[in-house]
């Protein structure tokens, strides 16, 4: 359970002002209203947030955790507000819209997030078990409170405007902070519970992610781990907005992603491989010119492996190969290699077991192609999940053993 967003403004005001009365004055609410909000918040999260005494309200250890995370969340929503103000400089925008202080119900937030994912009001209503008019009303109220359109209907389908995307991404980042507050509070009590969402880049983490997950679950069987596959840009975008906790695989520059950090674990050479009885495997002194004449199975254009391979070939003055099959699925590539005369290229550790068993062999080994840096991408320490840190420790351990 996340802390109820609608009560966070009252909590934050007490932390800043030091008493319920002064917080009520700032919020223009009665002391009893502020007190009721804190009582409900403490009841929902199951921890005492304040110690009450004659000198005011002192934060408990749990209160300090929540205050730090709520402050991050409010900063994120302030960035969203400023971004929308810049985007609509010539339009009246409501800077005090409730969403900018998360002073809306959890259901309203859930409706917005479900609609953003499904892009259909009926589907969002079914997902949440509410009526379609309730979804429509919640979205309309959100738009009206801010003063800018968040979505539009084109050819019978909905799509978010630039304003909608800005609000969605920063709202997700703010909500991650509330989730992390719950994880940190549980950790203080010695409870390591929750979920970890891992972005697994194609080819990148195949040799280190499975054993790392296995080791982590052996120590913390109550954790839930999900892996998500996709392109580098897709996974990094998910990491930035909070849909993912970390990304593992082949590193690329993070030019447009402030707030993310990369950690190199090891370098893995790209090798050309084929089945053991492939015609080229029977030849001596196979060159790059020989292998590029064969049929190839490779990931799609733009993926790290293919870009590294083609760049290296061009630098050596060798023509790029004809790609007969495009696939990033390891099992598909392996099956095609073993059952046909197609050849492929990828990180050496990706084919480690088949190379050891002799089912696959390396071609043109006298012509080194390129190296890929395998590593971890995550948010900065202050914005990273403690549970993700546990998995990263296991990934580092596995990486040391295979590098």
C-alpha positions in Angstrom: 0.0 0.0 0.0 1.2 3.5 -0.9 0.7 6.4 1.5 -2.7 8.1 0.6 -1.7 11.0 -1.8 -4.5 13.2 -0.7 -3.1 13.5 2.9 0.5 14.2 1.9 0.0 18.0 1.7 -1.1 18.1 5.3 1.8 15.9 6.4 4.4 17.9 4.4 3.0 21.2 5.9 3.4 19.9 9.5 7.0 18.8 8.7 7.7 22.3 7.4 5.9 24.3 10.0 6.4 22.1 13.1 2.8 22.1 14.4 -0.7 21.3 13.3 -1.9 24.8 14.0 0.7 26.5 11.8 0.2 23.9 9.1 -3.5 24.6 9.2 -2.9 28.3 8.8 -0.7 27.7 5.8 -3.2 25.3 4.2 -6.2 27.4 5.3 -7.7 24.3 7.0 -8.8 23.8 10.5 -6.5 22.1 13.0 -9.0 19.2 13.4 -9.0 18.7 9.6 -5.2 18.5 9.5 -5.2 16.2 12.6 -7.7 13.9 10.9 -5.6 13.7 7.8 -2.5 12.6 9.8 -4.6 10.1 11.7 -5.8 8.5 8.5 -2.3 8.6 7.0 -0.8 6.8 10.0 -3.6 4.3 10.0 -3.2 3.5 6.3 0.6 3.0 6.4 0.7 1.4 9.9 3.5 3.6 11.3 3.6 6.5 13.7 4.9 9.5 11.9 5.1 12.0 14.7 5.9 12.3 18.4 3.5 14.8 20.0 4.8 16.9 22.8 4.3 20.4 24.3 6.9 21.8 21.9 5.2 20.6 18.7 5.4 17.7 16.3 8.7 15.7 16.1 9.2 13.3 13.3 9.8 9.7 14.1 12.2 7.6 12.1 9.4 6.5 9.9 8.2 10.1 9.6 11.7 11.2 8.5 11.7 8.5 5.8 8.3 9.6 4.5 9.1 13.3 4.7 12.2 12.8 2.5 10.3 10.8 -0.1 7.3 13.2 -0.1 9.6 16.1 -0.5 11.2 14.4 -3.6 7.6 13.7 -4.9 6.6 17.3 -4.5 9.7 18.5 -6.2 8.9 16.2 -9.1 5.4 17.6 -9.4 6.8 21.2 -9.2 9.0 20.3 -12.3 5.9 19.1 -14.0 4.1 22.4 -13.3 7.0 24.5 -14.5 7.4 22.4 -17.6 3.7 22.9 -18.5 3.9 26.6 -17.7 6.8 26.9 -20.2 5.0 24.8 -22.8 1.9 27.0 -22.5 3.5 30.4 -21.9 0.6 32.2 -23.6 -2.1 30.3 -21.9 -3.7 30.6 -18.5 -2.5 27.6 -16.4 -3.6 26.9 -12.9 -0.5 26.5 -10.8 -2.6 25.4 -7.8 -4.2 22.5 -9.5 -4.6 19.7 -6.8 -2.6 17.2 -8.9 0.6 19.3 -8.4 0.5 18.6 -4.7 -1.0 15.1 -5.2 -4.1 16.3 -3.4 -6.4 14.0 -5.3 -7.8 10.6 -4.5 -5.9 7.4 -5.2 -8.8 6.4 -7.5 -8.4 9.5 -9.6 -4.7 8.8 -10.0 -5.4 5.2 -10.9 -7.9 6.2 -13.5 -5.3 8.6 -15.1 -2.6 5.9 -15.1 -4.9 3.2 -16.4 -6.1 5.4 -19.2 -2.5 6.3 -20.1 -1.6 2.7 -20.4 -4.7 1.4 -22.2 -5.7 4.6 -24.2 -9.3 3.7 -24.0 -11.9 4.8 -21.5 -14.0 1.6 -21.5 -10.9 -0.5 -21.1 -9.7 1.7 -18.2 -13.1 1.4 -16.6 -13.1 -2.4 -16.9 -9.5 -2.6 -15.5 -10.5 -0.6 -12.4 -14.0 -1.9 -12.0 -15.6 1.5 -12.3 -18.1 3.0 -14.8 -17.0 4.6 -18.0 -18.7 7.9 -17.0 -16.6 7.9 -13.8 -13.4 7.6 -16.0 -14.6 10.3 -18.3 -15.5 12.6 -15.4 -12.2 12.1 -13.6 -10.1 12.8 -16.8 -12.2 15.9 -17.6 -11.9 17.3 -14.1 -8.1 16.7 -14.2 -7.9 18.7 -17.5 -10.1 21.5 -16.3 -8.2 21.8 -13.0 -4.9 22.3 -14.8 -6.3 24.3 -17.7 -4.6 22.4 -20.6 -5.7 19.5 -22.8 -4.0 16.2 -21.8 -5.3 13.9 -24.6 -7.0 14.1 -27.9 -9.1 11.7 -30.0 -7.8 11.0 -33.5 -9.5 8.5 -35.9 -11.4 6.9 -33.0 -8.4 6.4 -30.7 -7.0 8.5 -27.9 -3.5 9.8 -27.7 -1.8 11.9 -25.2 -0.8 15.5 -25.9 2.7 16.8 -25.1 1.2 18.1 -21.9 -0.3 14.7 -21.1 3.0 13.0 -21.5 4.8 15.6 -19.3 2.3 15.2 -16.5 2.2 11.4 -16.8 6.0 10.9 -16.7 6.5 13.3 -13.7 3.5 11.8 -11.9 5.0 8.3 -12.2 8.3 9.6 -10.9 6.5 11.2 -7.9 4.6 8.0 -7.1 7.8 6.0 -7.2 9.0 8.0 -4.2 5.9 7.0 -2.3 6.5 3.3 -3.1 10.2 3.7 -2.0 9.0 5.2 1.3 7.0 2.0 2.0 10.0 -0.2 1.1 12.3 1.8 3.4 9.9 1.7 6.3 9.6 -2.0 5.9 13.4 -2.4 5.8 13.7 -0.5 9.2 11.5 -3.2 10.7 13.6 -5.9 9.1 11.1 -6.7 6.4 12.3 -7.0 2.8 9.1 -7.2 0.9 8.0 -5.7 -2.5 8.8 -6.0 -6.1 11.7 -5.3 -8.4 11.1 -4.5 -12.1 14.2 -5.2 -14.3 14.8 -4.1 -17.8 16.7 -6.8 -19.6 18.4 -5.6 -22.8 18.5 -8.2 -25.6 21.7 -10.2 -25.4 23.1 -8.0 -22.6 22.3 -9.7 -19.3 21.7 -13.3 -20.4 24.7 -14.6 -18.6 24.4 -12.7 -15.3 20.8 -11.8 -14.7 19.3 -15.3 -14.2 21.9 -16.5 -11.6 21.8 -13.1 -9.8 18.0 -13.4 -9.5 18.3 -17.0 -8.3 20.8 -15.9 -5.6 18.6 -13.0 -4.4 15.5 -15.2 -4.1 17.4 -17.8 -2.1 18.0 -15.1 0.5 14.7 -13.2 0.1 12.1 -15.6 -1.2 9.3 -13.1 -0.5 10.4 -10.7 -3.2 8.7 -10.6 -6.5 10.9 -9.9 -9.6 9.7 -9.2 -13.1 11.8 -8.8 -16.2 10.9 -6.6 -19.1 12.5 -6.9 -22.5 12.7 -4.1 -25.1 15.0 -1.7 -27.0 17.6 0.4 -25.1 15.5 3.6 -25.6 12.3 2.0 -24.4 13.8 0.5 -21.3 15.7 3.6 -20.4 12.5 5.7 -20.7 10.8 3.2 -18.4 13.7 3.4 -15.9 13.6 7.2 -15.9 9.8 7.5 -15.3 9.8 4.7 -12.6 8.3 1.8 -14.4 11.6 0.0 -14.0 14.0 -0.1 -11.1 17.2 -1.0 -13.1 18.3 -2.0 -16.6 20.9 -4.7 -17.3 22.8 -5.2 -20.5 25.0 -3.5 -23.1 25.6 0.1 -22.1 25.1 3.0 -24.4 25.6 6.8 -23.9 22.9 8.4 -21.7 23.0 11.7 -23.5 19.3 12.7 -23.0 18.6 11.0 -19.7 19.6 13.2 -16.7 19.2 11.6 -13.4 20.4 8.1 -14.5 23.7 6.5 -13.9 25.6 3.7 -15.5 28.0 1.2 -14.0 30.2 -0.9 -16.2 30.6 -4.5 -15.1 32.9 -6.0 -17.8 33.6 -5.9 -21.5 32.4 -8.8 -23.6 33.8 -9.3 -27.1 31.5 -9.8 -30.1 32.1 -13.1 -31.9 30.9 -14.6 -35.1 29.4 -18.1 -34.6 28.0 -21.0 -36.6 27.0 -24.6 -36.1 30.0 -27.0 -35.7 29.4 -28.7 -39.1 28.8 -25.4 -41.0 30.7 -25.3 -44.4 32.7 -22.3 -43.2 33.7 -24.2 -40.1 35.4 -26.8 -42.3 37.6 -24.2 -44.0 41.0 -23.0 -42.7 41.9 -19.4 -42.3 38.3 -18.0 -42.6 38.3 -14.3 -43.1 35.7 -11.6 -42.5 35.2 -11.4 -46.3 34.3 -15.1 -46.2 31.7 -14.8 -43.4 29.9 -11.7 -44.7 29.0 -13.7 -47.8 26.9 -16.1 -45.8 23.3 -15.7 -44.7 22.9 -14.1 -41.3 20.5 -13.9 -38.4 20.9 -10.7 -36.4 18.9 -8.3 -34.2 17.1 -5.4 -35.9 18.9 -2.4 -37.2 19.8 0.1 -34.4 20.4 -2.6 -31.7 23.8 -2.4 -30.0 25.1 -5.7 -31.3 24.3 -5.0 -35.0 25.5 -1.4 -34.8 28.8 -2.5 -33.2 29.2 -5.3 -35.8 28.5 -3.2 -38.9 30.6 -0.3 -37.6 33.6 -2.6 -37.0 33.2 -4.1 -40.5 33.0 -0.7 -42.2 36.1 0.4 -40.3 37.9 -2.6 -41.7 36.7 -1.9 -45.2 34.5 -5.0 -45.3 31.0 -5.0 -46.7 28.1 -5.6 -44.3 26.5 -9.0 -44.6 23.0 -9.8 -46.0 20.7 -10.3 -43.0 18.2 -13.1 -43.9 16.4 -13.1 -40.5 16.0 -10.4 -38.0 15.4 -11.5 -34.4 16.4 -10.5 -30.9 15.1 -13.7 -29.4 18.0 -15.8 -28.2 16.2 -19.2 -28.5 15.2 -18.4 -32.1 18.7 -17.4 -33.0 20.1 -20.5 -31.4 17.6 -22.7 -33.2 18.4 -21.2 -36.6 22.1 -21.5 -36.0 21.8 -25.2 -35.1 19.3 -26.1 -37.9 20.6 -24.0 -40.9 23.6 -22.5 -42.6 22.9 -19.1 -41.1 25.5 -17.5 -39.0 25.3 -14.8 -36.3 27.3 -12.5 -34.1 26.8 -11.6 -30.5 28.5 -11.3 -27.1 30.7 -14.3 -26.4 28.9 -15.1 -23.2 25.6 -15.3 -25.0 26.8 -18.5 -26.7 29.0 -19.7 -23.8 27.2 -23.1 -23.2 27.0 -24.0 -26.9 30.6 -23.0 -27.6 31.7 -25.1 -24.6 29.7 -28.2 -25.7 31.0 -27.8 -29.3 27.5 -27.4 -30.8 28.6 -23.9 -32.0 32.1 -22.7 -33.2 33.6 -19.3 -33.6 34.5 -18.1 -37.1 37.2 -15.6 -38.2 38.7 -15.4 -34.7 41.8 -13.9 -36.1 39.8 -10.7 -36.9 38.6 -9.2 -33.7 35.4 -7.3 -34.2 34.4 -5.2 -31.2 33.8 -5.2 -27.5 30.6 -4.3 -25.7 30.5 -2.9 -22.2 28.0 -4.9 -20.1 26.6 -3.1 -17.1 23.8 -1.7 -15.0 21.7 1.4 -15.5 19.7 2.8 -12.6 18.5 6.1 -11.1 20.7 8.0 -8.7 21.2 6.6 -5.2 18.6 9.0 -3.7 16.0 7.9 -6.1 16.8 4.2 -6.3 15.0 1.3 -4.6 16.7 -0.5 -1.7 15.4 -3.7 -3.1 17.0 -2.9 -6.5 20.3 -2.3 -4.6 20.1 -5.9 -3.3 19.7 -7.3 -6.8 22.5 -5.1 -8.1 24.8 -6.5 -5.4 24.1 -10.0 -6.7 24.6 -8.9 -10.3 28.0 -7.5 -9.3 28.9 -10.7 -7.6 28.0 -12.8 -10.7 29.8 -10.3 -13.0 33.1 -10.7 -11.0 32.9 -14.4 -11.3 32.4 -14.4 -15.1 34.6 -11.4 -16.1 
